[in-house]
């Protein structure tokens, strides 16, 4: 039966592919997360922009924004996420319609009743963080492709460089 350490070591040395390919996998995961955040989480930002909700008076509920069923958006709006830092929340009295004080970042809004808006000072940041252009997908694909090229090149160049250094020493 083969020794499990043989999978990671060859002639007592760490195999390069167990360093290079996990780094490439991390690059791929990072690119996927970036696309997901910009597209899925940005849906609420784009909905707020399209409704013109820029103050407590014009704020909208998640239902009015059409994102009331999104698990990811709801969970991001509950905590101290980046999304919650650009989206402000306010409670509105159902009986009188009176607008309450904005809920600060530490407070947890009632996702069914609270109204959400993007304040004027956060509009630029929200737009740049959650821009849904095709450039996000294209950049992610280019990142993955370049990461693959670098990983394959590293599999050939690093052993060559190490061999050359060994020959210079010897």
Order of alpha helices (4+ residues) and beta strands (2+ residues): alpha-beta-beta-alpha-alpha-alpha-alpha-alpha-beta-beta-beta-alpha-alpha
